[in-house]
Amino acid sequence: MTQIGNVEEIKKLKLSMETLRHNGLIIKWELPYENLLTRLSASIFFFTPAEDANLNELQKHILKEFPNATIIPHQPANISQMPFKIVFDQNMG
């Protein structure tokens, strides 16, 4: 049984986001309300790409491990000021 805030798929994507950050493709990322999540499909990762980052390349990198993920623009709001988000389609992948 998955423990709230301790989801293996989320941990895996967090490592992937850190790799992208370390490789200079994104500047920063965040996962609000992480401690309340019980599944990846309920999460929304927000990020700021590097100035010269190619969003198609970022999408390919994410899709390699998470085929139900999509990168879409995010209108800065209370939950995050970052310009992009990764969402998950429960019916894919």
C-alpha positions in Angstrom: 0.0 0.0 0.0 1.3 3.4 -0.9 2.0 5.7 2.0 0.9 9.3 1.7 3.8 11.5 0.7 6.0 8.4 -0.1 5.2 7.4 -3.7 7.9 5.6 -5.7 6.8 7.0 -9.1 7.0 10.6 -7.6 10.4 9.9 -6.2 11.5 8.7 -9.6 10.3 11.8 -11.3 11.9 14.0 -8.7 15.2 12.4 -9.5 14.6 13.0 -13.2 13.8 16.6 -12.5 17.0 17.0 -10.5 19.0 15.4 -13.4 17.4 18.0 -15.8 18.4 20.7 -13.3 21.9 19.4 -12.9 22.3 19.2 -16.7 21.2 22.8 -17.1 17.9 22.1 -18.9 15.8 23.5 -16.2 16.6 26.2 -13.7 14.3 25.1 -10.8 11.3 22.9 -10.2 8.8 22.3 -7.4 6.1 19.9 -6.3 3.5 21.6 -4.1 1.6 19.5 -1.6 4.0 16.6 -2.0 3.3 15.3 1.5 -0.4 14.9 0.6 0.0 12.9 -2.6 -0.7 9.2 -2.9 -0.2 8.7 -6.7 1.7 10.3 -9.5 -1.4 11.1 -11.5 -2.5 13.5 -8.8 0.7 15.4 -8.8 1.6 18.6 -10.8 5.3 19.4 -11.1 6.1 23.0 -11.9 9.4 24.2 -13.5 11.3 27.0 -15.1 13.3 25.9 -18.2 16.7 27.2 -18.9 16.7 30.1 -21.3 18.0 28.0 -24.2 16.1 24.8 -23.3 14.1 23.0 -26.0 10.7 22.1 -24.6 10.4 19.2 -27.1 13.6 17.7 -25.8 12.4 18.1 -22.2 9.1 16.4 -23.2 11.0 13.5 -24.8 13.2 13.1 -21.7 10.1 13.0 -19.4 8.1 10.7 -21.7 10.9 8.2 -21.8 10.1 7.2 -18.2 6.6 8.7 -17.8 4.6 8.1 -21.0 1.5 9.7 -19.5 3.2 13.0 -18.8 2.6 16.2 -20.7 4.4 19.6 -20.4 2.1 22.5 -20.7 2.3 26.3 -20.1 1.2 27.4 -16.7 -0.2 30.8 -15.9 1.6 31.9 -12.7 -0.8 31.7 -9.8 -0.9 31.1 -6.0 0.2 27.5 -6.3 3.3 28.3 -8.4 4.9 31.2 -10.1 6.8 28.9 -12.6 5.9 29.1 -16.3 5.4 25.4 -17.1 3.9 22.3 -15.5 4.0 18.6 -16.0 0.6 16.9 -15.7 -0.4 13.3 -16.0 -3.2 11.6 -17.9 -4.6 8.8 -15.9 -5.8 7.0 -19.1 -2.4 6.9 -20.7 0.8 5.1 -20.0 
